Amino acid sequence: MTQATGSPSPRGAAVGRGIGIGLMYGLWKPRVLGAWRVPASGPVILAVNHSHNIDGPMLMGTAPRPVHFLIKKEAFVGPLDPFLRGIGQLKVDRTTVDRTAITHALGVLENGGALGIFPEGTRGEGDFASLRAGLAYFAVRSGAPIVPVAVLGSTERRGRLISALPPLRSRVDVVFGDAFEAQEGARSSDKGGGGRRVGGSGRRTRKALDEATVRIQGRLTAHLDEARRFTGR
């Protein structure tokens, strides 16, 4: 498929994954659990809790596939702008309906890629307590399965050299959960070779999206609770 101008580059995301691996494993000690639950191919949405700035880079460096993250536009400043674009990340304006970001994110899924989303919309307690509707929209619209991801330990202690970061060489747990559909009983339609799935078959009414959001929140919260019990964090 021809890539649209300005759309995120799969090759760039692969480069970003390599950088993430080097940085995250070089500076900290990630313990990755359940990575096998991420589908090896085809569209997938990784829904990540968000309590620290390193959560996104940590997932990029520990996920088994390159990830295109939706990142707030405020992060695209100075030299970070071309860098983030170059590694296949997506700029989103959280103050409005950013149709360009929506188009690019759906394009990632249509091309069989992995889309990373912080469902809470911004950094907070990282407990999935308040979800925005964007995750449900992308999942229902694309038919892509959702894999919940819990990043634990990034906020437990402050580093001595850089207080804004976890202590160097400290352990951060990244726990992947079982993939699930946004709408119960929904299935994606298969429209092409290479295992690529595009086009959700579920309803996209406001009520349907609200119901999907409630379902998603329940699954994400349950995964986070289980990950905390399993890791003791």
Summary of the structure (lengths in Angstrom):
residues: 233
radius of gyration: 16.8
end to end distance: 43.5
largest distance: 52.4
contacts: 787
relative contact order: 0.19
helix: 37%
strand: 19%
